[in-house]
């Protein structure tokens, strides 16, 4: 990296002038790098555990792998890559210290490349995690027309938004070939645009998380399930509320950084990064939790079907069951002697009883149109 005047020593010059009354400390400065390290060391085993349980359940039950499974695996791989690069920043480049507490020599091209990579990988992780969960919703709620359309619209919006922001970051913050400026100056030039874009990503993520939380809740609560089971199913989807809280607090942090024009970009983003780690981890694990929430697409499809009426059909069925077989035979013989049409009348009695059973048991099938009415 080229410097502008002779005698300049980047190994002894702070990356940023310290505030008034504070002295730079290159030996044992305060650091909060342990917070994201602890968050990642907790989140990563849970992600791997839930991912393995999901794949094992697929293989064990013999159910065919779907698009949501493949997207979920891709999201896990993206999260692991993001964690690895973030860990390199924390351990090798003093990410988590104040900028005045490490020398300018660490602001090299590799550090700036890592910054760009982690900035791009987070929206990629968020996009894949949300896409996997929405694709899973399509499997569960595909029989509901309005939910189906809402999920498709949300899925298209999520993919389009995150791909647009990722493309903009790559184009805006990557130095042009043959440029005389170093990559560090290119990143400084796009720093403000990056801060604004990350804040916009937070607002969009908060809105999309709320919508993705409302879609399953609005479909689960009206189901005709026992109260305890309904609460268990709702709680499975409601775990996504933690991701909403993390997204909201993280957006507030980025707004404060943007409003204060803070240049301390190795200390201030640590807390939003921790919240982002929790957010994507909860979102990814919710994919596995929602895989078997005690609800099937058939239950969602049947929730709008009317209940079987119990008045006339049950009364007719009870009346027919009170007539014993011997009484039916006597009635049939009496009708045969009187009108010579006993078999027809007796057959009618028996058929009425059988028809009561068929209509009562297959009432929903008639409503679906699967059983054609007799001509």
Residue pairs with C-beta under 8 A, 6 or more apart in sequence:
1 10
1 108
1 109
1 182
1 184
2 182
3 10
10 103
10 104
10 105
10 107
11 103
11 104
11 105
12 103
13 103
13 104
14 24
14 99
14 100
14 101
14 102
14 103
14 104
15 99
15 100
15 102
15 103
15 104
15 106
15 107
15 266
16 98
16 99
16 100
16 263
16 264
17 100
18 24
18 98
18 100
19 100
22 100
24 100
24 101
25 101
26 101
26 102
26 103
29 97
29 98
29 101
29 102
30 97
30 98
30 101
31 94
31 96
31 97
32 96
32 267
32 270
32 271
33 90
33 91
33 94
33 95
33 96
33 97
33 270
34 96
35 96
35 270
35 271
35 274
36 86
36 90
36 96
36 270
36 273
36 274
36 277
37 87
37 90
39 274
39 277
39 278
40 83
40 86
40 87
40 277
43 83
43 277
43 278
43 281
44 80
44 83
46 281
46 285
47 76
47 79
47 80
47 281
47 284
47 285
48 76
50 284
50 285
50 287
50 288
50 289
51 72
51 73
51 76
51 284
51 288
53 288
54 69
54 72
54 287
54 288
54 291
55 69
55 73
57 63
57 291
57 292
58 65
58 69
66 135
66 139
67 135
68 132
68 133
68 135
68 136
68 138
68 139
68 287
71 128
71 131
71 132
71 135
72 132
72 284
72 287
72 288
74 128
74 132
75 125
75 128
75 129
75 131
75 132
75 284
75 287
76 284
78 121
78 124
78 125
78 128
79 125
79 129
79 280
79 281
79 284
81 121
82 118
82 121
82 122
82 124
82 125
82 280
83 277
85 114
85 117
85 118
85 121
86 95
86 118
86 273
88 114
89 95
89 111
89 114
89 115
89 118
90 96
93 106
93 110
93 111
93 114
93 266
94 101
94 102
94 106
94 266
95 266
95 270
96 266
96 267
96 270
97 266
97 267
98 264
98 266
98 267
99 263
99 264
99 265
99 266
99 267
102 266
107 184
108 184
109 182
109 183
109 184
112 183
112 184
112 186
112 187
113 183
115 187
116 169
116 170
116 173
116 174
116 187
119 169
119 173
119 194
119 198
120 166
120 169
120 170
122 276
122 280
123 162
123 165
123 166
123 201
124 162
124 166
125 280
126 162
126 201
126 205
126 279
126 280
126 283
127 158
127 159
127 162
127 163
129 280
129 283
129 284
129 287
130 158
130 208
130 212
130 283
131 155
131 158
131 159
132 284
132 287
133 212
133 283
133 286
133 287
133 290
134 151
134 154
134 155
134 158
134 212
135 155
136 287
136 290
136 291
137 147
137 151
137 212
137 215
137 216
138 148
138 151
138 152
138 155
139 297
140 216
140 290
140 295
140 296
140 297
140 300
141 147
141 148
141 151
141 215
141 216
141 219
141 297
141 300
142 148
142 297
143 297
143 298
143 300
143 301
144 219
144 300
144 301
147 215
147 219
150 215
151 215
154 208
154 211
154 212
154 215
157 208
158 208
161 204
162 201
165 197
165 200
165 201
168 197
169 194
169 197
172 190
172 193
172 194
173 186
173 187
173 190
173 194
174 183
174 186
175 181
175 182
175 183
175 186
179 186
181 189
191 265
195 254
195 257
195 258
196 258
198 254
199 251
199 254
199 255
199 258
202 247
202 250
202 251
202 254
202 255
203 251
205 247
205 251
205 279
206 244
206 247
206 248
206 251
209 240
209 243
209 244
209 247
209 283
210 244
212 240
213 237
213 238
213 240
213 241
213 244
216 237
216 290
217 234
217 237
217 238
219 300
219 303
220 230
220 233
220 234
220 237
220 295
221 230
221 234
222 303
223 230
223 233
223 295
223 299
223 300
223 303
224 303
225 233
225 295
225 299
229 294
232 293
232 294
233 293
233 294
233 295
236 286
236 289
236 290
236 293
236 294
237 286
237 290
237 293
239 282
239 285
239 286
239 289
240 282
240 283
240 286
242 278
242 282
243 278
243 279
243 282
243 283
243 286
246 275
246 276
246 278
246 279
246 282
247 275
247 279
249 275
250 271
250 272
250 275
250 276
250 279
253 268
253 271
253 272
253 275
254 272
257 268
257 269
262 268
302 364
305 364
305 367
306 367
308 360
308 363
308 364
313 356
313 359
313 360
314 360
316 352
316 356
317 353
317 356
317 357
317 360
320 349
320 352
320 353
320 356
321 353
323 349
328 346
328 349
328 350
331 345
331 346
331 349
332 342
332 343
332 345
332 346
332 349
333 342
334 342
335 341
335 342
335 345
335 346
336 342
336 343
336 346
339 345
359 366
362 371
365 371
366 373
